[in-house]
Amino acid sequence: MSTHSHGHRHPTASASDSLPACCSTEHSGGVSDGHSGHAHHDHSDHAAVLTDLAPQKVLAGGARTAMRIMQMDCPTEESLLRKKLEPMDGVHAMQFNLMQRVLTVDHAPAALASILQAIRSLGFEPELPDEGKSLGKALRAPVKPWWPLAVAGVAAIAAEGFEWFGGSDWVTIALALLAVGLSGLETYKKGWVAVTNGNLNINALMSIAVTGALILGDWPEAAMVMVLFSIAEYIEARSLEHARNAIERLLEVAPETVMAQGPDGTWSSTPAADVLPGTILRARPGDRIGLDGRIVKGSSMVDQAPITGESMPVEKNIDDLVYAGTINGIGEIEYRTVAAFSNTMLARIIHAVQVAQGRKAPVQRFVDRFARVYTPMVCAMALLVAIVPPLFMQAPWVDWIYKALVLLVIACPCALVISTPVAIVSGLAAAARHGILIKGGAYLEQGRKLAWLALDKTGTLTHGKPQQTDVIIFDDESALPSFSALSQEQNGHHAYVRRLAASLAARSDHPVSSAIVQAYNDDSLLPVDNFQAALGGGAKGEIEGIEYLLGNYRWVSGEIGLEATDFKLSDSLATLQEQGKTVTVLAAPGRVLGLFAVADTVKPSTRQAIQELHALGVKTAVLSGDNLTTAQDIARRVGIDSVRAELLPEDKLEAIEQYATEGAVGMVGDGINDTPALARADIGFAMGAMGSDTAIEVADVALMDDDLRRIPHFIRLSRATYAILTQNICLALGIKAVFLLLTLWGLGTMWMAVFADVGASMLVLANSLRLLRK
């Protein structure tokens, strides 16, 4: 298992926000690593995404229990639960995942029964996974019927009409009570629980306000306030469900059943969750791939957009990897599974997004702290408004008590508190749809600040495997170099020289030799006798009675006494080597037959990605362990600002330290050799397809299709998310401030206060959900 802990530049996560409740991730000695908030977890935790969890997991000195609470929708319920459970003996720590409605409690083993009893005393019903419920899938709460709200609305409007036109007081009162009863019984119930537990949440404040209005004789207004509040709560709950289901929809990508081959060779439909690694599965044209695997028969084009975000289907042949949830094209394929259903790439993506939901961004933590001060402050202001003017200025009690009740409704910080998590989760879900896996809201928020982006060369800027780029065949008579493209080498001499090189290279497993064989692309190789390999030099062998050598120039020249000037090789070698290419010489006794240049080629998308980063104001640097010439050539071709080469892992770490003095710095690498630099960077990006297990475990952000253009997209999404966070906070506080002043000036009414609270909540929700369209 690969893990890392970041340096001091990362935000520190608290015990309450460092882990998602749904993952039941175990730690040794605590719930966070104490540095970056990264969860240390192993593959056994991935099963928590798609399968039932054990009710308890043993920890050092206690146990951990994950439970779903369907009534836990927003910070109002979190605050109530936290105040109830934190003082209890045996409760060590709690983690809330409101989007998944899951609470995880670290506790003494004997305390579970009292914890469950305390939760039920608040009117909540905790669901443990051993009750046959999956904490990974059961995300949707029962939809409340709409008709009671409709009837209550009609009754409230009728009560207003009767009072307006001077109708019977008793009819007005009866209609108002009917409206309050149909729309507000649940609010009163929750409010009573909150008050008895010393918690002034929105339900308690609304219950007090409506009851006060009824006592003051404002029957129609009390009814209208309760109806408007309930309707707004209903709409808000549906909007939250939409954001919540953005993650649930990922679960629906993978098919529930697959066509599996049994031990006797017969095929049958089998639940995907029951398939073991190593099983052969079949995907017909148009089928969704059921599990991660490698193709053993057939070829096809596969749409990988659900996993990597790629817009175009990718060609897949024998031995290529396919992912669960991707869509097979026109060809039938058979593939051998490499992971269980609970440990597929899709499962790990969902797991990582759920982890990210449980980690609060700095703005979110600030808002939570502010809300804890804001609500008591406004409630105290309401109390002063109710008693100071009547006691000291002989003002009417009824008028100022009414204003105080309006202030109580305005006091609820629900819109403010909910403004950040919905925006963060929407941003995380939008990123996941485009193949960008972000491990927490802190990194999504931090992305907008990047000043430098350092990139490893091999596998990041380049494909990560050598390819033959140039062939120079020396004329048999003049022995002078003749530069020509591979597609133009049709004469017999040129073809024969390439055949000789490929025949020798086929006997070696060196990456350069493999590139030469792959470029030859012909099975008609010649038999080689007396083959010998020289470590660090090359290889030699006899073909049709003649000894040939294939290797680097230094070794070949030492073996047969070549001089570059004799064959005018200097210019050819220098030209290719200046381009950062590895040159292999094919020679016979006394002469050179040809030069074969091999290089790790640049990805087609790299240059565009660098241009987009520069347009966003981000400087770029190459940090490579390769030689300086090669690194400089790659940097020049793609337009990178700074080059550092021949670096050891500790040298890359030092380079990141230096760039960090100029602002936030990101590091892109494979998640293994670059781990120190990835850990020190403010944001570590990993190429997900090159090393998916390590990338998802180690990095802050994983690019699932290894396309660097995802990083500019991530930065733009980060900036959009921060803009929406700022807009939400300004909306929530601004609307409340306006209505607060209107109330103090005597212009505010209770139904206006309801709009100030729940109206603001709906506005910030709608604004946050815009991120899902980006």
C-alpha positions in Angstrom: 0.0 0.0 0.0 1.3 3.4 -0.9 0.6 6.3 1.3 2.0 9.7 1.9 1.5 12.7 4.2 1.9 16.2 3.0 3.9 19.0 4.3 2.8 21.9 6.3 1.4 23.8 3.3 -1.6 21.5 3.2 -4.7 22.4 5.3 -5.0 20.3 8.4 -8.2 18.2 8.8 -9.8 17.7 12.1 -11.2 14.5 13.4 -14.7 15.5 12.5 -14.0 16.2 8.8 -10.9 14.2 7.8 -12.8 11.1 6.8 -16.1 10.2 5.1 -18.4 8.4 7.4 -19.4 5.9 4.8 -15.9 4.5 4.3 -15.2 3.1 7.8 -11.5 3.7 7.1 -9.2 2.4 9.8 -6.2 4.2 11.2 -3.5 3.3 13.6 -3.6 5.7 16.4 -6.2 8.2 15.1 -8.6 9.3 12.4 -6.3 11.5 10.4 -2.6 11.6 9.6 -2.2 14.8 11.4 -0.7 16.7 8.4 -2.8 16.8 5.3 -6.0 15.1 6.3 -5.2 12.2 3.9 -6.9 9.0 4.8 -4.7 6.0 5.2 -6.7 3.1 3.8 -6.3 -0.2 2.1 -8.1 -2.1 -0.5 -10.4 -3.7 2.0 -12.0 -0.3 2.5 -13.0 -0.1 -1.1 -15.6 -2.8 -0.5 -17.4 -0.2 1.6 -18.4 1.5 -1.5 -20.5 -1.2 -3.1 -21.0 -3.9 -0.4 -22.3 -4.1 3.2 -20.0 -3.0 5.9 -19.5 -4.9 9.2 -21.4 -3.1 12.0 -18.1 -2.6 13.9 -14.4 -2.5 13.1 -11.9 -3.0 15.8 -9.6 -0.1 16.5 -6.8 0.4 18.9 -8.7 1.0 22.2 -12.2 0.8 20.7 -14.4 0.2 17.7 -15.8 2.1 14.8 -19.4 1.9 13.7 -20.8 3.4 10.5 -24.6 4.0 10.3 -26.9 5.6 7.9 -29.4 8.2 9.3 -31.9 9.0 6.6 -33.2 12.0 8.6 -29.8 13.6 8.7 -30.0 16.0 5.7 -28.1 19.2 6.7 -26.0 20.9 9.3 -29.1 21.3 11.5 -29.2 17.6 12.2 -25.4 17.4 12.5 -25.3 20.0 15.2 -28.1 18.3 17.1 -26.3 14.9 16.9 -22.9 16.3 17.8 -24.3 18.1 20.9 -26.0 14.9 22.0 -23.2 12.5 21.5 -20.0 14.4 22.2 -20.5 14.5 26.0 -21.2 10.8 26.2 -18.8 8.5 27.9 -17.3 6.0 25.4 -17.6 8.3 22.4 -14.1 9.1 21.1 -14.7 10.8 17.7 -17.4 11.3 15.1 -17.3 11.9 11.3 -20.3 13.2 9.4 -21.0 12.7 5.7 -24.2 14.6 5.2 -24.3 14.0 1.4 -24.3 10.2 2.0 -26.3 10.6 5.3 -23.8 8.5 7.1 -22.4 9.0 10.6 -19.3 7.1 11.8 -18.6 6.9 15.5 -15.3 5.8 17.1 -16.4 4.5 20.5 -15.8 2.0 23.3 -17.2 -1.4 22.3 -19.8 -1.4 25.1 -21.1 2.0 24.2 -22.9 1.2 21.0 -26.3 0.5 22.6 -26.3 3.8 24.4 -25.2 5.6 21.3 -28.0 4.2 19.3 -30.5 5.0 22.1 -29.3 8.6 22.2 -29.7 8.9 18.5 -33.3 7.5 18.6 -34.1 9.9 21.4 -33.6 12.8 18.9 -36.2 11.3 16.6 -33.7 9.7 14.2 -33.5 6.0 13.2 -29.9 4.8 12.7 -29.5 2.0 10.2 -26.7 -0.5 10.7 -25.3 -2.4 7.7 -26.0 -5.7 9.3 -29.7 -5.0 9.0 -29.4 -5.9 5.3 -28.9 -2.4 4.1 -25.9 -1.3 2.0 -24.3 1.9 3.1 -23.0 2.3 -0.5 -26.3 2.3 -2.3 -29.2 3.2 -0.1 -28.9 6.9 -0.7 -32.5 8.0 -1.4 -34.9 8.9 1.3 -38.6 8.2 0.8 -40.2 11.0 -1.1 -42.7 12.9 1.1 -46.2 13.3 -0.3 -46.9 16.7 -1.8 -50.7 16.8 -1.2 -50.6 17.9 2.5 -48.6 20.9 1.5 -51.0 21.7 -1.3 -54.0 21.5 1.0 -52.1 23.6 3.7 -51.3 26.2 1.1 -54.9 26.5 0.0 -56.0 26.8 3.7 -53.4 29.5 4.4 -54.5 31.5 1.4 -58.2 31.1 2.4 -57.3 32.3 5.9 -55.7 35.4 4.4 -58.7 36.0 2.2 -61.2 35.7 5.1 -59.3 38.2 7.2 -58.8 40.5 4.3 -62.5 40.6 3.4 -63.7 40.7 7.0 -65.0 37.1 7.3 -65.7 35.1 10.4 -62.8 35.1 12.9 -63.5 31.5 13.8 -63.3 30.4 10.2 -60.0 32.3 9.8 -58.6 30.7 12.9 -59.8 27.2 11.8 -58.2 27.5 8.4 -54.9 28.8 9.9 -54.7 26.0 12.4 -55.5 23.5 9.6 -52.6 24.9 7.5 -50.2 24.9 10.4 -51.2 21.3 11.3 -50.8 19.9 7.8 -47.5 21.7 7.1 -45.9 22.2 10.4 -46.3 19.1 12.7 -42.9 17.7 11.7 -41.3 21.1 12.2 -42.9 21.3 15.7 -41.7 17.8 16.5 -38.1 18.6 15.4 -38.3 21.9 17.2 -39.4 20.4 20.5 -36.5 17.9 20.3 -34.1 20.7 19.6 -35.3 22.9 22.4 -35.3 20.1 25.0 -31.7 19.4 24.0 -30.6 23.0 24.2 -30.2 23.5 20.5 -31.7 26.6 18.7 -31.8 25.2 15.2 -34.1 26.4 12.4 -36.9 24.1 13.5 -36.8 25.4 17.0 -36.7 29.0 15.9 -39.5 28.5 13.4 -41.7 26.8 16.0 -41.2 29.6 18.5 -41.9 32.2 15.8 -45.1 30.6 14.6 -46.3 29.9 18.1 -45.6 33.5 19.0 -47.5 34.8 16.0 -50.5 32.6 17.0 -50.4 34.0 20.5 -50.3 37.5 19.2 -53.4 36.8 17.1 -51.7 36.9 13.7 -53.4 33.7 12.6 -53.2 34.0 8.8 -49.6 35.2 8.9 -48.6 32.4 11.1 -50.2 29.9 8.8 -48.6 31.4 5.7 -45.2 31.5 7.3 -45.3 27.8 8.2 -46.6 26.8 4.8 -43.9 28.8 3.0 -41.3 27.4 5.2 -42.4 23.8 4.6 -42.6 24.3 0.9 -39.1 25.8 0.8 -37.8 22.9 2.9 -39.4 20.4 0.5 -37.8 22.1 -2.5 -34.5 22.4 -0.7 -34.6 18.7 0.1 -35.2 17.8 -3.5 -32.3 20.1 -4.6 -30.0 18.4 -2.1 -31.1 15.0 -3.4 -30.1 16.1 -6.9 -26.6 16.9 -5.8 -26.4 13.7 -3.7 -27.5 11.6 -6.7 -24.6 13.0 -8.8 -22.5 10.4 -6.9 -25.1 7.7 -6.8 -25.3 7.8 -10.6 -21.7 6.6 -10.7 -22.9 3.4 -9.1 -25.3 2.8 -11.9 -22.6 2.8 -14.6 -21.5 -0.8 -14.0 -23.9 -3.6 -15.0 -25.3 -5.8 -12.2 -24.8 -9.0 -14.3 -22.1 -10.2 -16.7 -21.6 -13.1 -19.1 -19.1 -15.4 -17.4 -17.4 -18.6 -18.5 -17.7 -21.5 -16.1 -15.0 -24.2 -15.5 -16.6 -26.4 -18.1 -16.4 -23.7 -20.7 -20.2 -22.8 -20.8 -21.4 -19.2 -20.5 -24.0 -18.0 -18.1 -25.3 -14.7 -16.7 -23.7 -14.1 -13.3 -24.0 -11.3 -10.8 -21.0 -9.1 -11.2 -20.4 -8.9 -7.4 -20.0 -12.8 -7.4 -17.3 -12.9 -10.1 -13.7 -13.8 -8.9 -10.5 -12.3 -10.4 -9.2 -14.5 -13.2 -12.7 -15.3 -14.6 -13.2 -15.0 -18.3 -16.1 -12.6 -19.2 -17.7 -11.8 -22.5 -18.9 -8.3 -23.7 -21.1 -8.2 -26.8 -21.2 -5.1 -29.0 -23.0 -2.3 -27.1 -22.6 -4.0 -23.7 -21.2 -2.3 -20.6 -18.0 -3.8 -19.3 -18.8 -5.5 -16.0 -15.4 -5.6 -14.3 -11.8 -4.5 -14.9 -9.9 -7.0 -17.0 -7.5 -7.6 -19.9 -8.7 -8.7 -23.3 -7.8 -12.3 -24.2 -9.9 -12.6 -27.4 -11.2 -10.1 -30.0 -10.8 -6.4 -30.4 -13.1 -3.4 -30.3 -13.5 0.3 -29.8 -14.4 1.1 -26.2 -16.1 4.3 -24.9 -14.2 5.1 -21.7 -16.0 8.4 -21.0 -17.7 7.1 -17.8 -14.2 6.4 -16.2 -11.6 8.6 -17.9 -13.8 11.4 -19.5 -12.3 10.7 -22.9 -14.6 12.1 -25.6 -13.6 9.5 -28.3 -13.7 5.7 -28.1 -10.3 4.0 -27.6 -9.1 1.0 -29.7 -8.7 -2.1 -27.5 -6.8 -5.2 -28.6 -5.5 -8.4 -26.9 -3.8 -7.7 -23.6 -5.2 -4.2 -23.3 -7.0 -3.2 -20.1 -10.7 -2.5 -20.0 -12.6 -0.9 -17.1 -15.9 -1.7 -15.5 -18.6 0.7 -16.6 -17.1 1.5 -20.0 -19.1 0.7 -23.1 -18.0 -1.9 -25.7 -18.2 -0.8 -29.4 -18.8 -2.9 -32.4 -16.6 -5.9 -31.7 -17.2 -8.8 -29.3 -14.5 -9.3 -26.8 -13.5 -11.7 -24.0 -11.5 -10.5 -21.1 -10.0 -11.9 -18.0 -10.9 -10.1 -14.8 -8.1 -8.5 -12.8 -10.1 -7.1 -9.8 -13.2 -8.0 -7.8 -16.4 -5.9 -8.2 -15.6 -4.0 -5.0 -12.1 -3.1 -6.1 -12.6 -2.0 -9.7 -11.4 1.4 -11.0 -15.0 2.6 -10.8 -15.3 1.4 -7.2 -12.1 3.3 -6.3 -13.4 6.4 -8.0 -16.6 6.3 -6.0 -14.6 5.6 -2.8 -12.3 8.6 -3.5 -15.2 10.9 -4.2 -16.9 9.8 -1.0 -13.7 10.4 0.9 -13.6 13.9 -0.6 -17.1 14.6 0.5 -16.1 14.1 4.1 -13.2 16.5 4.0 -14.1 20.1 4.5 -12.4 22.9 2.5 -10.9 25.8 4.4 -13.8 28.1 3.4 -16.3 25.5 4.7 -14.6 25.2 8.0 -14.5 29.0 8.3 -18.3 29.1 7.6 -19.0 26.5 10.2 -17.0 28.4 12.9 -18.7 31.7 11.9 -22.2 30.1 12.1 -21.6 28.9 15.6 -21.0 32.5 16.6 -23.6 34.1 14.3 -26.7 32.3 15.5 -26.4 32.9 19.3 -25.5 36.5 18.5 -28.7 37.1 16.4 -30.8 35.3 19.0 -29.4 37.5 21.7 -30.2 40.5 19.5 -33.8 39.3 19.1 -34.1 39.0 22.9 -32.9 42.6 23.4 -35.3 43.8 20.6 -38.2 42.1 22.5 -37.5 43.6 25.9 -35.4 46.8 25.7 -37.7 49.1 23.8 -40.8 48.2 25.9 -38.9 48.4 29.2 -36.9 51.5 28.6 -38.8 53.4 25.9 -42.4 52.5 26.7 -42.8 51.0 23.3 -45.7 48.6 22.6 -44.8 45.0 23.7 -46.7 43.4 20.9 -44.9 45.3 18.2 -41.4 44.6 19.5 -42.1 41.0 20.4 -43.3 40.5 16.8 -40.0 42.1 15.5 -38.1 39.8 17.8 -39.9 36.8 16.3 -39.0 37.9 12.8 -35.4 38.2 13.9 -35.5 34.6 15.2 -36.5 33.4 11.8 -33.8 35.4 10.1 -31.2 34.1 12.6 -31.0 30.6 11.2 -27.6 30.2 9.3 -28.9 27.3 7.2 -28.3 29.0 3.9 -24.9 30.1 4.9 -23.8 26.7 6.2 -25.2 24.8 3.3 -23.7 27.2 0.7 -20.3 25.6 0.9 -20.7 21.8 1.0 -23.2 21.7 -1.9 -20.8 23.8 -4.1 -17.8 21.6 -3.2 -19.7 18.3 -3.9 -21.0 19.7 -7.2 -17.5 20.6 -8.2 -16.1 17.2 -7.2 -18.9 15.4 -9.1 -18.3 17.6 -12.2 -14.6 16.9 -12.1 -15.2 13.1 -11.8 -17.4 13.2 -14.9 -14.5 14.5 -16.8 -11.9 12.0 -15.6 -10.5 14.2 -12.8 -10.5 12.5 -9.4 -10.1 15.1 -6.6 -9.4 13.8 -3.1 -10.9 16.6 -1.2 -12.6 20.0 -1.2 -9.3 21.6 0.0 -7.6 20.7 -3.2 -10.5 21.8 -5.4 -10.3 25.2 -3.6 -6.5 25.3 -3.7 -6.3 24.7 -7.5 -7.1 28.3 -8.3 -3.9 29.5 -6.5 -1.4 27.4 -8.5 1.6 29.6 -9.6 3.9 26.8 -10.7 3.3 23.3 -12.1 6.2 20.9 -12.1 6.0 17.9 -14.4 7.9 14.6 -14.6 9.0 13.8 -18.1 8.6 10.1 -18.7 5.0 9.0 -18.8 3.8 12.5 -18.1 4.9 14.7 -21.0 5.8 11.6 -23.0 4.1 8.2 -23.7 6.5 6.5 -21.3 7.8 3.9 -23.7 10.5 4.3 -26.5 9.5 4.4 -30.1 11.7 4.3 -33.2 11.7 7.8 -34.7 14.5 7.8 -37.4 16.4 5.3 -39.5 19.5 6.2 -41.5 20.6 3.5 -43.9 24.2 3.8 -45.3 24.5 3.2 -49.0 26.2 -0.1 -49.8 28.6 1.4 -52.3 29.4 4.9 -51.1 28.9 4.3 -47.4 27.5 7.8 -47.0 24.4 8.5 -44.9 21.1 9.0 -46.7 18.3 10.5 -44.6 14.9 9.1 -45.6 11.6 8.5 -44.1 10.6 5.0 -43.1 7.7 5.0 -45.5 10.1 5.7 -48.4 12.5 2.8 -47.7 11.3 0.4 -50.3 14.5 -0.7 -52.1 16.0 -4.1 -51.2 19.1 -2.9 -49.5 17.3 -0.6 -47.1 14.7 -3.3 -46.3 17.4 -5.9 -45.7 19.3 -3.7 -43.3 16.2 -3.0 -41.2 15.5 -6.8 -41.3 19.0 -7.5 -40.0 18.5 -5.0 -37.1 15.1 -6.3 -36.2 16.4 -9.9 -36.2 19.1 -9.1 -33.7 16.9 -6.8 -31.6 14.2 -9.5 -31.3 16.7 -11.6 -29.3 16.9 -8.9 -26.6 14.4 -7.7 -24.1 15.9 -4.2 -23.9 13.2 -1.4 -24.4 15.3 0.1 -27.3 15.5 -3.3 -29.0 11.7 -3.7 -28.5 11.1 -0.4 -30.2 13.2 -1.4 -33.2 11.3 -4.7 -33.6 7.9 -3.1 -33.2 8.7 -0.5 -35.9 9.8 -3.2 -38.3 6.3 -4.8 -38.0 7.2 -7.9 -40.0 7.3 -11.5 -38.9 10.0 -12.5 -41.5 13.0 -12.3 -39.2 16.2 -14.0 -39.9 17.7 -16.8 -37.7 20.6 -15.6 -35.5 23.4 -17.9 -34.4 25.9 -17.5 -31.6 23.9 -14.6 -30.1 25.7 -12.7 -27.3 24.5 -9.8 -25.3 26.9 -7.2 -23.8 25.6 -5.5 -20.7 25.4 -1.7 -21.3 26.6 -2.1 -24.9 24.4 -4.1 -27.2 24.3 -7.5 -28.8 26.0 -9.4 -31.6 25.3 -12.6 -33.6 25.8 -14.4 -36.8 23.2 -14.1 -39.6 23.9 -16.1 -42.8 27.5 -16.6 -41.7 28.3 -12.9 -41.1 28.7 -11.4 -37.6 26.6 -8.3 -37.0 26.7 -5.9 -34.1 23.7 -3.9 -32.8 24.4 -1.4 -29.9 25.5 2.0 -28.9 28.3 3.7 -30.9 30.9 3.5 -28.1 30.6 -0.3 -27.8 30.4 -1.0 -31.5 33.4 1.2 -32.3 35.4 -0.5 -29.5 34.5 -3.9 -30.9 35.4 -3.4 -34.5 37.6 -0.3 -34.4 35.4 2.3 -36.1 36.1 5.9 -36.3 33.3 8.4 -36.9 35.4 10.4 -39.4 35.9 7.3 -41.6 32.2 7.0 -42.3 31.2 10.6 -41.9 29.0 9.7 -38.9 29.7 12.7 -36.7 27.0 14.9 -38.1 24.4 12.1 -38.1 25.2 11.1 -34.5 25.3 14.7 -33.3 22.1 15.6 -35.0 20.1 12.7 -33.4 21.7 13.0 -30.0 21.0 16.8 -29.8 17.4 15.9 -30.3 17.6 13.7 -27.1 17.4 10.4 -29.0 19.1 7.2 -28.2 21.1 6.1 -31.3 21.7 2.4 -32.0 24.3 1.4 -34.6 24.1 -1.7 -36.8 27.5 -2.7 -38.1 29.2 -5.5 -39.9 33.0 -6.1 -39.8 34.7 -2.9 -40.8 31.6 -0.8 -41.7 28.4 0.7 -40.4 25.2 -0.4 -42.1 22.7 1.9 -40.4 21.6 4.1 -37.5 18.4 3.5 -35.6 17.2 6.4 -33.4 14.8 5.7 -30.6 13.0 8.2 -28.3 10.2 8.5 -25.9 7.7 10.5 -27.9 5.7 13.5 -26.7 2.0 13.0 -26.2 -0.1 14.9 -28.8 -2.1 16.7 -26.1 1.0 17.9 -24.1 1.7 21.1 -26.0 -1.9 22.2 -25.9 -2.1 21.6 -22.2 1.1 23.7 -21.6 -0.4 26.5 -23.7 -3.6 26.5 -21.7 -1.7 26.5 -18.4 0.3 29.6 -19.6 -3.0 31.3 -20.6 -4.2 30.7 -17.0 -1.0 32.3 -15.6 0.6 29.1 -14.5 4.4 28.7 -15.1 5.6 25.2 -16.0 8.8 23.2 -15.2 10.2 19.8 -16.1 11.7 17.8 -13.3 13.4 14.8 -14.9 15.9 12.1 -14.0 16.9 11.9 -17.6 19.9 13.7 -19.2 19.7 17.5 -19.7 19.8 17.4 -23.5 16.8 15.1 -23.7 14.8 17.2 -21.1 15.7 20.5 -22.8 14.6 19.1 -26.2 11.2 18.0 -24.8 10.7 21.3 -23.0 11.6 23.3 -26.1 9.1 21.3 -28.2 6.1 21.8 -25.9 7.0 25.3 -24.6 7.9 24.6 -20.9 9.4 27.5 -19.0 12.0 25.8 -16.8 14.1 22.6 -17.1 15.8 20.7 -14.3 17.3 17.3 -15.3 19.4 14.4 -13.9 17.5 14.7 -10.6 17.2 12.2 -7.9 13.9 12.0 -5.9 15.4 14.2 -3.2 16.5 16.7 -5.9 12.9 17.0 -7.2 11.8 17.6 -3.6 14.3 20.4 -3.3 13.1 21.9 -6.6 9.5 21.9 -5.4 10.6 23.7 -2.2 12.2 26.4 -4.3 9.2 26.9 -6.6 7.0 27.0 -3.5 8.6 30.3 -2.5 6.8 31.9 -5.4 3.3 30.7 -4.6 1.3 27.5 -4.7 3.0 24.7 -6.6 1.6 21.5 -8.2 3.6 18.4 -9.1 2.6 15.9 -11.8 4.1 12.4 -11.7 3.4 8.7 -11.6 3.0 8.5 -7.8 6.0 6.2 -7.1 9.4 7.7 -7.8 8.0 11.2 -7.5 6.3 10.5 -4.1 8.5 13.0 -2.1 7.8 15.8 -4.6 4.1 14.9 -4.9 3.9 15.0 -1.1 5.6 18.3 -0.7 3.6 20.1 -3.5 0.4 21.9 -2.5 -1.4 19.7 -5.0 0.0 16.3 -6.2 -1.4 15.2 -9.6 -0.9 11.6 -10.7 -1.4 10.0 -14.0 -4.2 7.5 -13.2 -4.0 5.1 -16.1 -0.2 4.7 -15.9 -0.3 3.5 -12.3 -3.9 3.6 -11.2 -3.6 1.9 -7.8 -0.7 4.1 -6.6 -2.2 7.2 -8.3 -5.5 7.0 -6.5 -3.9 6.1 -3.2 -1.1 8.7 -3.2 -2.2 11.8 -5.2 -4.4 14.6 -4.3 -5.8 14.6 -7.9 -5.7 11.7 -10.3 -6.0 12.2 -14.1 -7.8 9.1 -15.2 -6.9 9.2 -18.9 -3.3 10.6 -18.4 -4.3 13.7 -20.4 -2.5 16.8 -19.2 -5.3 19.0 -20.6 -7.3 17.9 -17.6 -5.2 20.1 -15.3 -6.2 23.4 -17.0 -9.8 22.1 -16.8 -9.2 21.4 -13.1 -7.9 24.9 -12.5 -10.8 26.5 -14.3 -13.2 24.4 -12.3 -11.4 25.4 -9.1 -11.8 29.1 -10.0 -15.5 28.6 -10.9 -16.1 26.7 -7.6 -14.4 29.5 -5.6 -16.5 32.1 -7.4 -19.7 30.3 -6.6 -18.6 29.8 -3.0 -18.0 33.6 -2.7 -21.3 34.3 -4.4 -23.2 31.9 -2.1 -21.7 33.5 1.1 -22.5 37.0 -0.1 -26.0 36.0 -1.1 -26.7 34.3 2.3 -25.3 37.1 4.4 -26.5 39.9 2.1 -30.1 38.8 2.0 -30.2 38.3 5.8 -28.6 41.7 6.4 -31.2 43.4 4.2 -34.1 41.8 6.0 -32.5 42.4 9.3 -32.4 46.1 8.7 -36.0 46.1 7.3 -37.2 44.4 10.5 -35.4 46.9 12.8 -36.9 49.7 10.8 -40.4 48.2 11.2 -40.8 47.2 7.6 -40.1 43.5 7.9 -42.8 40.8 8.3 -42.6 37.2 9.3 -43.3 35.8 5.9 -40.6 38.0 4.5 -38.2 36.6 7.1 -39.0 33.1 5.8 -38.0 34.2 2.3 -34.8 35.6 3.8 -33.9 32.2 5.2 -35.2 29.5 3.0 -35.2 31.7 -0.1 -31.5 32.3 0.4 -31.0 28.5 0.9 -32.7 27.7 -2.4 -30.7 30.4 -4.2 -27.3 29.1 -3.0 -28.4 25.5 -3.9 -29.4 26.5 -7.4 -26.2 28.5 -7.8 -24.1 25.6 -6.6 -25.7 23.1 -8.9 -24.6 25.1 -11.9 -21.2 23.5 -11.4 -22.6 20.1 -12.5 -23.1 21.6 -15.9 -19.4 22.7 -16.3 
